[in-house]
Amino acid sequence: MVRAMALLSEDDIERIARKRAGAKLGWYLHATVFVVVNLGMIALSSFGFTRRPWTMAPVLGWGAGLILHGISVFILANGSPLRERLLQRERERLQREQQDRAGGP
């Protein structure tokens, strides 16, 4: 049995949309700063006093953080298809368990 979702008010829709848009905008800003700063570090490394590739450690570390940030915003956020599918499976499992305890179909 699939539970019907409650209808959202206009205020709820606006609040959720603002929250989701803010999270996505935050990731885009994070990605932009990542690119600009790392291009600057690569330029300093290439044309500066030392020519050692020291910039790879910060690029890889910060890049991992950027990827995790993207996963949290685009894949695991409320309303994402993956999260909704997992929630639906969990609801169905809990309903089956409840029916088994009650002894009914």
MOKAMO-V123744 format. One record per residue. N is the residue number from 1. PHI is phi in radians with two decimals (999 if undefined). OMEGA is omega as a letter, one per 30 degrees, with the letter a starting at -180 (NA if undefined). Layout:
# MOKAMO-V123744
n = <N	N>
phi = <PHI	PHI>
omega = <OMEGA	OMEGA>
This chain:
# MOKAMO-V123744
n = <1	2	3	4	5	6	7	8	9	10	11	12	13	14	15	16	17	18	19	20	21	22	23	24	25	26	27	28	29	30	31	32	33	34	35	36	37	38	39	40	41	42	43	44	45	46	47	48	49	50	51	52	53	54	55	56	57	58	59	60	61	62	63	64	65	66	67	68	69	70	71	72	73	74	75	76	77	78	79	80	81	82	83	84	85	86	87	88	89	90	91	92	93	94	95	96	97	98	99	100	101	102	103	104	105>
phi = <999	-1.69	-1.29	-1.33	-1.37	-1.19	-1.24	-1.61	-1.35	-1.05	-1.13	-1.10	-1.06	-1.09	-1.10	-1.15	-1.09	-1.11	-1.11	-1.15	-1.12	-1.12	-1.14	-1.18	-1.09	-1.04	-1.19	-1.07	-1.13	-1.01	-1.14	-1.13	-1.10	-0.99	-1.14	-1.10	-1.13	-1.24	-1.10	-1.11	-1.16	-1.15	-1.10	-1.08	-1.19	-1.35	-1.97	-1.51	-1.27	-1.98	-1.98	-1.41	-1.39	-1.27	-1.32	-1.16	-1.10	-1.12	-1.08	-1.19	-1.13	-1.19	-1.07	-1.10	-1.10	-1.13	-1.10	-1.11	-1.07	-1.09	-1.08	-1.17	-1.47	-1.69	-1.95	-1.72	-1.19	-0.98	1.63	-1.27	-1.01	-1.12	-1.09	-1.12	-1.12	-1.14	-1.09	-1.11	-1.07	-1.15	-1.03	-1.10	-1.12	-1.13	-1.14	-1.09	-1.07	-1.14	-1.15	-1.11	-1.17	-1.38	1.39	-1.97	-1.31>
omega = <a	l	l	l	l	l	a	l	l	l	l	l	l	a	a	a	l	l	a	l	l	l	l	l	l	l	l	l	l	a	l	l	l	a	a	a	a	l	l	l	l	l	l	a	a	a	a	a	l	l	l	a	a	a	a	a	l	l	a	l	a	l	l	l	l	l	l	l	l	l	a	a	a	a	a	a	l	l	l	a	l	a	a	l	l	l	a	l	a	l	a	l	l	l	l	l	a	l	l	l	a	l	a	l	NA>
